Amino acid sequence: MTDGSAIPDAYDGREQALIKHRLLQSYLQKLFLIIGMSAGRGGHIELCYVDCFAGPWGDDSEGMDATSIAVSLRTLDTCRQTLGIKGVSAKIRALYVEKDPCAFARLSAYLQGSTPKGIHAECWNGDFVALRDELLQWSGRDAFVFFFIDPKGWKDIGIETLRKLLQRPRSEFLINFMYDFVNRTMSMPYWQLTWRNCLARLSALMAWALSKGSIRSSRRIART
């Protein structure tokens, strides 16, 4: 941490990532503890976490502390231990999907050496859109699943892309929407039609999901 700054060194120049990771940690922990405690003392529950665009990005250190991968694993471990103290036996699984071969190699090595004891973590090399059916099979029928959707760069993720996942019961979604980038480029003629269509699809996605009961008012779209 630099002198006089509340920003850790690993996030220098990546302040938006720090905000995003703190949101992820806080939201995921509270959610999994609430869902986990619903099993009651002496009960059993299965909780799953899926990072659809895992990376890692922005942190070249071996420990990768300033990545969503490390943040999520620490949070999942905290949830497992806290639930255990409260008498709930929680099976926690995590799946990290990454398409880029170089990033995937770092991801795989990190999971092999840094996954906390008691957390079942694995990674897939591929495009999450192409793997949607496999993701649903991996999730199973009874587990509660948290999907973290945070694409690197521009990705066209609309209602048809997410429909299968949104239709799954006992699921929660945290979607990072790059509002600042949209706000800065909205006035540029080259981008206007693209953003108009994107925002229309986003509105349709939210309206459809609400009408189907696929999302609750507690769901968040994070804007960074």
N, C-alpha and C positions, 0 to 999 in steps of 0.2 A: 504494500500500500504506500503510495507516494506521500511525502510530507504534506500535511494540511489538506489532504484529500480523502474523501470517503470512498473513492473508487479503487478497488484492488488493482494492482499492477497488471494482472492478466486481462483486465477489461479496459485498459487504457486505449482510448480511441474506439472502443466497442461498448459504449455506455448503454446503448439500446439492448445489447445482449445481456447485460447485467440485469436490467429491468425485466426482461423476458424470463430469465432464469429464476429470478426471485419470485415472479408470478407463478411459474411452473412449480417451484418448490412449495410455495404456500398453498396453492390451489390443490395440487396432487396430495399433499400430506393431509390436509383437512378432509378432502373428499374420501380418501381411502380409510381414514380413521372412522369417519361417520358410517361408511358402508360396512367396514369391518365390524364395528361394534353392534351392528344390526344382527349379527349372528348370536350375540349374547354370550355370557361367560360359559365356558365349556363347549362353545360351538365351533364350527369349522366353516371357512369361507375361502374361495379362490378369487384372487385379485390379479388382473393382468394389465400391463402397461405396453403400449405399442408406439414407438417413435417411427413415423412414416418417412422422414427425411433425416436420418440420424447424424450424418457427417462422420467424423468431427470436422468442425470448421473454426478458424479464428484462434485456436490455441495449439501451438506447435510443441508444447511441453509434453514430456513423457507421461506426466500425471493427468493431463487433460482436465484439470480441475474446473476450468472455465468453459466447459462444454455441457450441453444438455444431457449428454450420456452420463457424465460423472454426477451431475446434479440429481438426475433421476434415480440413479443407483443408490446414492446416499439417502435420498428421501424414502425410497422403497425399503431400505434397511431400517430406517427409523420407524417406519410404519409397522414393519414386522415385529420389531422388538417391543414397541409400545403396545401393540395388540396382544402380544404374548404375556406381558406383565398384567394385562387386564383379563387374561384368561381366554383369549380367542386364538385358536390355531389357524393361522393364515398361510395358505400356499400362495406365494407371490411369484409370478412369471413375468419376464420382460422380453420383448422382441424389438430389435433395432434393424431397420431396413435402410440400406444405402446402395445407390446405383454406381457411384464412382469407384473404380477399382482401387485407387490409391487410398482414398478415405476408408474404404471397406477394410483394407489390410490393417490400418491403424485401429479401426474399431474392433476387429476380430482379436487382435493381439491384446488390446486393452481389456476386453471382456474375459479373456483367458486368465489374465493376471490380476484383475482388480474387482471382479464381481464379488460382493460380500457373501459370506457364508449364509446359506438359507434362502438366497435369491436364485431362481432358475432363469438365467439369461442366455439368449442366443441371438445371432444376427444372420440376416439374409442379404445376399448380394443381388440386387435387382431393382426394378422400378415398382414402387408401391402400387401404382395404378394397375399394372399387369398382374400384380400378386393379390388383388383384392379377394378373390375366392379362397386362395390359400390362407390369407389372414383370417378369414371367417372360420375356416376349418381349424386353424391353430387356436382360435379363441374358444372354441367349444360352445356348448349350449348354456351352461349354468354360471360361468364365471362373469364377474363384473369387469368390464374392459374400459380402459382409458386410452383414447387415441390422441396423440400429440402430432399435429400437422403443421409443420414449420418449414416450408420449402426454401431452398437456397436459390435466390434469384427469382425470376418470373416463372410461375407455373399456372397454367389455366386449369384451375380446379373448380368445377361447377357442380350443379345439382346432379347431373348424370354420373359424374365421376364418383361422388360420395354416396349416391343413393343406396347401394347395397349395404354399406357400413351403417348409414343412418337408420336403416330399417332393422338393424340388430337390436333386440331388447337388451337391457342392462348394460348400456354403453354411455360413455361421456366423451365429449370432444373439446379440445382446446386448439383453436385454429388461429395462427398468427397471420394477420392481414396487414400488409405493409402500407399503412395509411399515409405515413409521411412521404413515401415515394410517390404515391398516387397524388397527394396534395401538391407536390412540387411540379409534377409533370402534366396535371390536368389541363392547364392553360395552353400547352403546346399542341398545335394543330395535328402533328403526327400521331399523338397519343389519344386524342379526344375520343375518336370512335372506339378504340380499344377499351378505354376505361368506361365509356358509356355501356358497352356490352357486358363488361366484367361486373360492374355494379348492378346491372339489371339481373344478371345470373345470380349474384350474391343475394339480392333481395328475394328472388324466386326460391333460392335454396332455403332461406330462413322461413319464408312463408309456407313452403311445402312441408318442411320438417315440423313446424308448429302445428299445422293442420292435421298432421298424422300422429301427433303426440310423440314424435321421435326425439324432440328436445324439450327441456323444461326451461323455465325462466332463469334457472341457476346457471345455465350454460353461458360460456364466455367466448367472444371473438376478441382476441387480443390485438390491439393496434399498436404498432411500433414504427 
